Amino acid sequence: MMVALVSLSVSAKDFVGLWTTVDDETKEQKSVVRIYRHGDRYFGRIVNLFKNKDAVAKLPGSPKILGLDIIWNMTKDGKNLDGGKILDPKKGKVYSCEIWRDGKNLIVRGKIAFLGRNQTWLPYNGEPLPQADEPFVPN
């Protein structure tokens, strides 16, 4: 029983932490997302932006991108995180989400049914950033 608990907590840490997002087209760094756990759910909050620091005009209230939870309600499903949602801040659209490890990187898939797009997120290796607070879950 103790071995199972230890292996579960180690695997949970595979996702928790800071991740650098990269623009698919320009290959430039876009943001740093902190994946954190709240209860039995995982969330992802933008904690640093390298360029566009504007609001998300296509969302009600036009929230600022910095500090916004773009991933919410993910649950551990074997070696993956699944069952939650991801927001594309540029388009203001919400998709189903699945996340898994590929070596030291994360593969983050936004999808509608079986159609979707993968992004590779890299481990963040920069300056320390603020901690995440309570999750904000959009309606």
Disulfide bonds with the S-S distance in Angstrom:
none
